[in-house]
Amino acid sequence: MVLLVGIGLNLSGKKTMVTRVEASGRLELSDGRVVTLAGLRMRTPGEEKYEAAMFLLSQMVEGREVVVSKEGDTGYYVWIGCVRQIFGPPNCSQGLRVNEELVKVGATERR
């Protein structure tokens, strides 16, 4: 029984919904958290490719179920396309890590 309680209380790796993408690139989640994507320098308004980066990020995550995972004090990694499991966190091995995809297409840069 202790094992099940531990699994139920684990907030990292739990599916949640992105309700809004802020102008700064931070994500507002359905559970009330506002998270920053780890390891990225998001573009700012007026900077080249800002609109394209915000459009891509919004299209990838807004209104979708995601899995978030805390990365130290630097922010969160966000996955889309994870498979539900009955016990434990969702399996994201076939999903896309939003942080990495934004870097791959040149929408943002690593810190």
C-alpha positions in Angstrom: 0.0 0.0 0.0 2.9 2.4 0.7 4.1 1.9 -2.9 0.8 3.0 -4.3 0.7 6.1 -2.1 4.2 7.0 -3.3 3.1 6.7 -7.0 0.0 8.7 -6.4 1.9 11.6 -4.8 4.5 11.9 -7.5 3.7 15.2 -9.4 6.7 15.1 -11.8 5.9 13.0 -14.8 2.1 13.3 -14.4 -0.1 14.2 -17.3 -1.7 17.7 -17.2 -3.2 20.1 -19.8 -1.6 23.3 -21.1 -4.3 25.9 -20.8 -2.2 28.9 -22.1 1.1 29.9 -23.5 2.3 33.2 -22.0 4.1 35.8 -24.2 7.3 34.9 -22.3 7.0 31.2 -23.4 6.0 30.1 -20.0 3.2 27.5 -19.9 0.1 27.7 -17.7 -1.1 24.3 -16.7 -4.6 23.1 -15.8 -3.3 22.2 -12.3 -2.5 25.9 -11.6 1.2 25.7 -12.1 3.0 28.1 -14.5 6.2 26.5 -15.7 9.3 27.6 -17.6 10.9 25.3 -20.2 14.3 24.1 -18.9 17.6 24.8 -20.7 16.2 27.3 -23.2 16.5 31.0 -23.9 13.1 32.0 -25.3 13.0 34.8 -27.8 11.4 38.1 -26.6 8.8 40.3 -28.3 10.4 42.2 -31.2 13.3 39.7 -31.6 13.7 38.0 -34.9 11.7 34.7 -35.1 9.7 35.6 -31.9 6.3 35.3 -33.5 7.2 32.0 -35.3 8.6 30.5 -32.0 5.4 31.5 -30.0 3.2 30.1 -32.8 5.0 26.8 -32.9 5.0 26.5 -29.1 1.3 27.2 -28.9 0.5 24.8 -31.7 2.5 22.0 -30.0 1.1 22.3 -26.5 -1.8 24.7 -26.0 -5.0 22.7 -25.2 -3.1 19.4 -25.2 -2.2 16.9 -22.6 1.5 17.0 -21.7 3.9 15.4 -19.3 6.1 17.7 -17.3 9.3 16.8 -15.5 11.2 19.1 -13.1 14.8 19.7 -14.0 16.6 21.0 -10.9 16.0 24.7 -10.5 16.2 25.5 -14.2 12.6 24.7 -15.2 10.7 21.8 -16.7 11.0 19.4 -19.6 7.7 19.0 -21.4 6.7 16.0 -23.5 3.8 15.4 -25.9 2.6 12.1 -27.3 3.2 10.0 -24.1 1.4 6.7 -23.7 -0.7 6.2 -20.5 0.2 3.4 -18.1 -2.0 2.0 -15.4 0.7 2.3 -12.7 3.6 4.7 -12.7 4.3 7.7 -14.9 3.3 7.7 -18.6 5.8 6.2 -21.0 7.3 9.1 -23.1 9.9 7.0 -25.0 8.0 7.5 -28.2 6.8 11.1 -27.4 8.4 14.4 -28.4 10.3 16.5 -25.9 9.1 20.0 -26.7 12.3 21.6 -25.3 14.4 19.7 -27.8 12.1 20.1 -30.8 12.1 23.9 -30.4 15.9 23.9 -30.6 16.0 21.5 -33.6 13.8 23.8 -35.7 15.6 27.0 -34.6 12.7 28.5 -32.7 14.9 29.0 -29.6 18.4 28.4 -28.3 19.9 26.4 -25.5 21.1 28.3 -22.4 
